[in-house]
Amino acid sequence: MGVFLYFLRHGQTAYSLTGGYCGTPENDPGLTPEGVAMAQEFAAIYAHLPWAAAYVSPLRRAVETARPLCERVGIEMQLREGLREVMYGRWEGMHPSAVDREHHDEYVAWLTDPAWYAPIGGERAVDIARRSAQVLDEIEHTHDTGHILVVSHKATIRIMLCSLLGIDVGRYRDRLDMPVAAVSVVELAKRGPLFHTIGDRSHLSEKLRSLPCT
């Protein structure tokens, strides 16, 4: 058996319902009750796997999502800054419609090329690709076999998956969807990353899958 990476986006938060931007430790919402239920349902379905480790963003919503599985199977979370969400600078806490209204030119530039353009005070996709790649390299050099949980965020996971797929990270918003509590499975195979699942939510009940999210 090789190494299997399970990229899990955190469960529902108040911001994931509205689409607001939140990427800093100062703007760090926890899970809603529904988000907690999503984390618990993931743990219930996936607990049978032989988990080797869990690498988790230090932001609260990611930690709360990882906790049910980690407690159930007895593994310790390894928090990694490289798995944090994109920092949105002066857009933090704002809805996209407000950003478009108040910072229109800046917003259009970001939508056009998020790889190389960042909100003022924020991060570019290439910055996220660089810091998250360090975590993936650590995992690859630390684990020869096993199932590895990677709990992170919508943009960060999509950027990591683009990097592994060989897709321009500047297209991460256009090529991959990643709803809350979705899991993507990638095997680190001999001939390179082998994708088994992208954005799967079959572990969630129909009620939780039907909830609105961004």
N, C-alpha and C positions, 0 to 999 in steps of 0.2 A: 504494500500500500504506500502511495506517495503522500504528499502534503495537499490537503484540501482546505481552501480558504472559504469561509462563510462570511461574506460581507453583509452585515445586518444594519439597515437604517433604524434609527431610534423610533420609538412609538410616538403616538400623537401628542402634540403640545398645542397650546393656544396659538402659537405662531404658525404651526403647520396647517391649522384650520383656515387662517386668513392669508397666508403667503407672505407674511412680514419677514423682514431680514433680521436675523439674530446670529451673530458669530463670535461675540466676545464673551469672556468670563463675567463681565459686568452685566451682560444682557443674556442671561442663561436660564430659560424657563425649564421647569420640571415637567414630567409627564402629567397629562390629564388622567382621570380615572380610567378612561378608555385606553389611553396609552399604556398604563400599567397592565391592563388586561391583555393588550397585545404582547407585551413582554412575557407575561405568564403563559400565554398560549404558545408562543415560540418555544419556551422552555419545556413545556409539556410534550410537544411533538418531537423535539430534537434532543431530549435528554439521553436517549438510548445510544447516541453515537459515542465513540471513544475519544472524547475531547482531550487535546494535549495542552491547550493554552487559550487565553482570551486576551486580546489586545484591544484596548478601549480608549476612545476619546475621553479626556478629563472633564468635558462639559457634562453638567448634571443630567441632562436627558439621555445621554449615552450610557452613563453609569447606571442610571435607574433601569434602562433597558437590558443591560447585561446582567444585572444582579440576580434575577430569578434563575437563569440557567447556571450561573457560577455557583450559587448557593446550593442548587439542586444536585450538581455533579461534583462539587467540592474542588473547584479550581479558583485560583486567585486572579483577580483582574490585574492586568499590567497596563497602566495608564500611559499613553503616549501622546505628546503634544502634536506630533505630526498628523494625528487623526482628527484634530479639531476641524470645525466648520470654517469655511471662508469668513474672514473678517471683512465687514462691509463698510468700515470707516464711518463717514458722516451719514450713511444711510441706515445705520443700526436703529432698529425699532420701527422703521418706516415700512409702509406697504408700497409695492411697486407703483401703484397709481400715484401716490404722493411723491415718490422719487421722480417719476416722469414729469410731474407737474412742477416740482421745485428745482430739479436738477436735470432738465430735459436733455441738453447737449451731452452732458456727462453720461447719462443713462443710455442714450443712443450709441455712444462710443463703446460702452461696455457690452451692450447687446450685440454689437457688430463684431467685436473681437475681445472676449473676456480672457483669452489666453494672455494677452499683453497689455490690456487696459484694466485698471482697477479704480474703484471709487476712491475719491480723495481720502487718504488714511486707511485704505483697505488693501486687499491682496489680489494678485492676478492668479489665473488658473495655473500658470507655470510655477508660481510660488508654492501652490498647494501640491502640484505634481512632485516637486522637488522634496518637500518635507515628508509627504506620505510615502514616497519611494524609499526613504531611509527606513521606515517601519517595515515595509515589505521586504527589503533587503535583510533586515534583522531577522525576520521570520524565516526567510529562506535559508539563512546561514545557521539558524539555531535549531531548526526542526527538520529531520530527515523524513519523518512520517507523521501522520496524525491529522486530526481535524482541528482547525484553528478558527476561532471566532474573532471577527474584526468588526467592532461596533463603532459606527461613525455616522456621518451626516449626508444629506442629499447631494450637495455639490461635491463634497470630498470623495464619496464613494464613486460617483459618476466619473470624476477625474481619474481616479485610480483604475477604474475599469477601462476607460479610454486608453490609458497608458499601456495596460496589459494587452488590449486588443490591437494596438497600433493605430488608433484613431487620434487625429489631431485633438489635443485637449481643449482647444478653443471651440470645439463643436460639442462639448459635453452637454450643453443645454438643449441641443438639437437632436442628438442621436440616442440618448438613453433616458427613459423615465425611471423614477425611483420613488414610489409612494412610501408612506410611513410603514415601518415594520416589514418592508420587503427584504428578502434575502437573495443574494446572488452567489453561486457556488463556482469556484474556479480551482481546477486542479493544476498544481505546478508539475507538469509532465516533463518527460525527457526532451521533448521537441518544442517546449514552450508552454505558455498558459493554455489550458484546455477549458473552455467555458461549458459548464453543465446546465446552469440555470441563471437567468437574469430577471431580477425584480419579481420573484415568486412570493405570493402571499397565501398559498393554499393551506398554510398552517393556521390561518386565522378563521374564526367563525364567519359565517355569512353576514352576521350583524356588523362585525368589526370591519370586514372588507367593504361594506356598503357605505361606511362613513365618509363624508367629504374630506379631502386633504389636498395639499399641494406638495 
